[in-house]
Amino acid sequence: MPALWIQKARIIDPANRRDAVGDLFIEGGRVVASLSTAARKRARKIDARGLVACPGLVDIHVHFREPGQTHKETIATGSRAAAAGGFTTVVCMPNTSPPADNAGTIQFIKDAAQRDAVVKVLPTGCITVGMKGQALAPIGSLRRAGVVAITDDGDCVQSNELMRRALEYARMFDLPVMDHCQDASMTQGAVMNEGVVSTRLGLRGWPNAAEDLIVSRNAILSEYSGAHVHMQHISSRFSVEILRHAKSRGVRVTAEATPHHLALTDDLLSTYDTHLKMNPPLRTEADRQALIAGLRDGTIDCIATDHAPHTDYEKDKEFDFAPNGILGLETALPVSLEVLFRKNRFSLSRVVDLLTRRPADVLRLPAGRLTPGVPADVCLFDPDEKWRYDARAGQSKSSNSPWHGQTLRGRVRLTLVDGKVVHEAPASA
Amino acid sequence: MPWTRRHLLTIEELSLAEIDQIHATAAAFKKILGRNVKKVPALRGKTIVNLFLEPSTRTRMAFDMAAKRLSADVISLDGASSSTTKGETLRDTAQNIQALNADLIVLRHAASGSPLYLSRILNIPVVNAGDGAHEHPTQGLLDTFTMRERLGDLRGRKVTILGDILFSRVARSNIHALTKMGAAVTLCGPSTLVPGWFTDLGVTVSHDLKSALADAEVVMLLRIQHERQSAGHFPSLGEYTSMFGLNKTRASWLHPKAIIMHPGPINRGVEIDSDLADGERSVILEQVTNGIAVRMAVLYLCFGGQPESVAVVD
């Protein structure tokens, strides 16, 4: 494989405090400090003027639906969607069918990833058997099989006692525990945020309090057990406050926010568009602003997409009956740039950080940096290019995106995994 | 101004002028209902399908009656006998009904927003006969029609809606209609069933029955909807009655000429004292009768009829 010489890019590598125009060299699938004269001659040269070169993006929250729900997505299609979005490492959730609650299923996922994936796909395992919240899954075996964290994403562990034991047990391996924070008793039949809009639309509301309670519980149990708890897709303003307080006490909690919770609010739901139905639901403007403030001061550690593919025919239903979730991988970068960089004065470097080094650090993954010697997982994007997102033409097997048909700003031009091109956008018009 | 809507999905989207047009059309049809021959040929040759995927007595019969008075052919289909029990989606059921040459669908459905959803899929008009806890526009129209008949102009008049507001589509449709007409709407009931978010709709929320009823010219009672409640919204029906049930003493707090309304079904002895339901201030059965005229108006207009031509439809 010839070397790659990315020329005159704006190289943003927050982990190495780098944000300057320069050249990036890749040889033998790794980032290198420079190329020999001979290698330079043979290298593939990429004119990257006007483009940003950054570490490949890292998403610690995706649903690739394999095994069991491959009509929605597969590890192959999901990984291509990741590559198209600039992501080179993704962490997939264990709510497959069957759930990834045993070493055999983890091995199945790893085999499929090895065989089919164009990016690095890392599995998580369940906290409880079958994600039923009743008995601990074989967490030690799951870890040995290679999970990077455990979570019952989608089905928050309701029993405080069981969660306590899960944390104590996971602490033994220093394995992060990711939690989808939702008190199920408060959200029976709920389909959207509870408040003025749900009252007007006559839809059953999912109150912020149901998230806040579990975020509080997790902070308390994290401190008590010493285990690291990562709070998934935080959506409520009070949850941000609770996390801020917990972090100020030195509790080992981390959190993520999704691009859709950063960009959209529940007042869009007047059309009953099921592409705006997800769990947790879109909240109010005050919540959205609190999430942005949380990302700004580091209370929220990173952005994660909760990429959740569903087929057209599954989403094409009465609002109450449609499944929760939307795609995220192919729109995360432009949406994050729009909300944070353009509208809220985050630096470009900060946005890149929230999509690369920060999420990698949450799960202590060896990713999200361009330090010489590391595998050359690189994203090259044009921060200004406007393009029309056609979800049907995207790489995901599904097309359930609220951004379908919209013009987005900021486009991934090239994605490299171990120095190999895994996505290249068509030449811009 | 000509009538231009093909669907009737919500009252929220109607203008006051459109509500006035429906009421004027309903008034013309009501005269026809008083005649010896109660049928007009306005919708002869049209087929209306009443797709009722949730139980209904009054609404379904009134739509049935209204369609027949307009000489339309009517087919009624309910949840238990439809293919939805075999897993067919609403989209497929409705498209099949359209393929069977139906000209209009009247939809009753437990899911809020489903009539809007159908209206986007089908080429034929959709009339909402109640969607979840969202809206029940023909009920709101017939209730306000009845109030106007009894009280005249509703501007500045105090209307109190009492009971389970949270789960009530009737309340929402009435709130939208009444606020557009300038009435002063007060919602009353236990705080768990009348959340403060309703104030965003331009109404007053009160949990004090006496002040809520004081000088109200209309009190509309709503049934406690057991079927939509998960649990624990209030301690018991007995406590509800003791706190918020309308009895003779409490009715005396109303304006002397106040009318008592209820969209039905009534739970006698729970939200309303049985005698009051049958008393001289009660207009509950007038509401039912007006329901035919209002639904005739809605069907007629959604088929492209114009309000001013009602007098000559026969």
Chai-1 contact restraints between the chains, C-beta under 6 A:
chainA,res_idxA,chainB,res_idxB,connection_type,confidence,min_distance_angstrom,max_distance_angstrom,comment,restraint_id
A,Q188,B,S230,contact,1.0,0.0,6.0,A-B,restraint_1
A,G195,B,W197,contact,1.0,0.0,6.0,A-B,restraint_2
A,V196,B,W197,contact,1.0,0.0,6.0,A-B,restraint_3
A,V196,B,D200,contact,1.0,0.0,6.0,A-B,restraint_4
A,T199,B,W197,contact,1.0,0.0,6.0,A-B,restraint_5
A,L201,B,S112,contact,1.0,0.0,6.0,A-B,restraint_6
A,G202,B,S112,contact,1.0,0.0,6.0,A-B,restraint_7
A,G202,B,G132,contact,1.0,0.0,6.0,A-B,restraint_8
A,G202,B,A133,contact,1.0,0.0,6.0,A-B,restraint_9
A,G202,B,H134,contact,1.0,0.0,6.0,A-B,restraint_10
A,L203,B,S112,contact,1.0,0.0,6.0,A-B,restraint_11
A,Y272,B,G113,contact,1.0,0.0,6.0,A-B,restraint_12
A,Y272,B,L116,contact,1.0,0.0,6.0,A-B,restraint_13
A,E318,B,L90,contact,1.0,0.0,6.0,A-B,restraint_14
A,E318,B,A111,contact,1.0,0.0,6.0,A-B,restraint_15
A,E318,B,S114,contact,1.0,0.0,6.0,A-B,restraint_16
A,F319,B,G113,contact,1.0,0.0,6.0,A-B,restraint_17
A,D320,B,A111,contact,1.0,0.0,6.0,A-B,restraint_18
